[in-house]
Amino acid sequence: MRERSLTTLMPSLQFRQLVGRLDQLRSVPENERWPSSEPPDDAAFRDARAFLDRLSFPLAALPHISLADDGEVNFAWDDGGLHIDLGFYGTGAFSYYARSADGQEYFGDEVPASRPLPADLESLLRA
């Protein structure tokens, strides 16, 4: 019974951590960003949040969330041979590249932010 409650709690704990990181990045003043960088617009942050809202399972590892200098909100996983790079530009969609620990590669471009995660991406992210 205890194991089940931990499984239920994990997504909400991870979710709060990831949303907190997004909020932190959104609040970085422009004068503290890289020179000549284009900050992500509100739509990019909304798309990133929509991605998090669809995660209803514990993640195998938490991503590093950062801002790219071209206006992208980026989620990156690099853990135990697994590599995932997922980007949000505020277009209502996201793109990703992933490589599993066994070397299998996965790609997705213009994946609608409002749809369920692609099965290949979900299987790599799931704990």
C-alpha positions as CSV (number, residue, x, y, z in Angstrom):
1,M,0.0,0.0,0.0
2,R,2.8,2.4,0.8
3,E,4.5,1.9,-2.6
4,R,1.3,2.9,-4.3
5,S,1.0,6.2,-2.4
6,L,4.6,7.0,-3.3
7,T,3.9,6.4,-6.9
8,T,0.9,8.7,-6.8
9,L,2.9,11.4,-5.0
10,M,6.0,11.3,-7.3
11,P,4.4,13.0,-10.3
12,S,3.0,15.8,-8.2
13,L,6.4,16.4,-6.5
14,Q,8.2,16.4,-9.8
15,F,5.6,18.6,-11.3
16,R,6.0,21.2,-8.6
17,Q,9.8,21.2,-9.1
18,L,9.5,21.6,-12.8
19,V,6.9,24.3,-12.7
20,G,9.0,26.1,-10.2
21,R,12.0,26.0,-12.5
22,L,9.8,27.4,-15.4
23,D,8.5,30.2,-13.2
24,Q,12.1,31.0,-12.1
25,L,13.3,31.2,-15.7
26,R,10.3,33.3,-16.8
27,S,11.1,35.9,-14.1
28,V,14.8,36.4,-15.1
29,P,15.1,40.1,-15.9
30,E,16.2,40.9,-19.5
31,N,19.3,42.7,-18.2
32,E,20.5,39.4,-16.6
33,R,20.2,37.4,-19.8
34,W,22.9,36.8,-22.4
35,P,23.6,39.8,-24.6
36,S,22.0,39.6,-28.0
37,S,19.7,36.8,-26.9
38,E,16.0,36.6,-27.8
39,P,14.0,35.7,-24.7
40,P,11.2,33.1,-25.1
41,D,7.8,34.7,-25.3
42,D,4.8,33.8,-23.1
43,A,3.6,31.3,-25.7
44,A,6.8,29.3,-25.4
45,F,6.4,29.1,-21.6
46,R,2.7,28.2,-22.0
47,D,3.6,25.3,-24.4
48,A,6.3,24.1,-22.0
49,R,3.7,24.2,-19.1
50,A,1.2,22.3,-21.3
51,F,3.8,19.6,-21.8
52,L,4.2,19.3,-18.0
53,D,0.5,19.2,-17.5
54,R,0.3,16.1,-19.7
55,L,2.9,14.2,-17.6
56,S,0.8,12.0,-15.4
57,F,3.5,9.5,-14.5
58,P,6.8,9.6,-12.6
59,L,9.7,10.6,-14.7
60,A,12.8,8.4,-14.8
61,A,14.9,11.6,-14.3
62,L,14.2,15.3,-14.1
63,P,15.2,17.4,-17.1
64,H,17.5,20.4,-17.0
65,I,15.3,23.3,-18.1
66,S,17.0,26.3,-19.6
67,L,16.5,29.1,-22.1
68,A,18.3,29.1,-25.4
69,D,19.4,32.3,-26.9
70,D,17.0,31.9,-29.9
71,G,13.8,32.2,-27.8
72,E,13.4,28.5,-27.0
73,V,12.5,26.9,-23.7
74,N,14.6,23.8,-23.6
75,F,14.2,20.6,-21.6
76,A,17.2,18.3,-21.7
77,W,17.8,14.9,-20.2
78,D,21.2,13.2,-20.2
79,D,21.1,10.3,-17.8
80,G,22.7,6.9,-17.9
81,G,23.0,6.8,-21.7
82,L,19.6,8.4,-22.3
83,H,19.6,11.7,-24.1
84,I,16.5,13.8,-24.9
85,D,16.4,17.4,-26.2
86,L,12.9,18.9,-26.3
87,G,12.2,22.5,-27.4
88,F,9.3,24.9,-27.2
89,Y,9.2,28.0,-29.3
90,G,5.7,29.2,-28.6
91,T,4.2,27.8,-31.9
92,G,1.7,25.5,-30.1
93,A,4.0,22.5,-30.8
94,F,7.3,21.1,-29.7
95,S,10.2,19.2,-31.3
96,Y,12.4,16.6,-29.9
97,Y,15.4,14.4,-30.5
98,A,16.0,11.4,-28.3
99,R,18.6,8.6,-28.1
100,S,18.0,5.7,-25.8
101,A,20.8,3.9,-23.8
102,D,20.9,1.2,-26.5
103,G,21.5,3.8,-29.3
104,Q,17.9,3.9,-30.8
105,E,17.1,7.4,-32.1
106,Y,13.7,9.1,-32.1
107,F,12.6,12.4,-33.7
108,G,9.6,14.5,-33.5
109,D,8.9,17.9,-35.1
110,E,5.8,20.1,-34.8
111,V,4.3,17.7,-32.2
112,P,1.1,19.5,-31.1
113,A,1.4,20.7,-27.5
114,S,-2.3,19.9,-26.9
115,R,-2.0,16.2,-27.9
116,P,-0.9,13.2,-25.8
117,L,2.8,12.5,-25.8
118,P,4.2,10.3,-28.6
119,A,4.5,6.8,-27.3
120,D,8.2,6.6,-28.0
121,L,8.9,9.7,-26.0
122,E,6.6,8.6,-23.1
123,S,8.4,5.3,-22.9
124,L,11.8,7.0,-22.6
125,L,10.6,9.4,-19.9
126,R,8.6,7.0,-17.8
127,A,10.2,5.7,-14.6
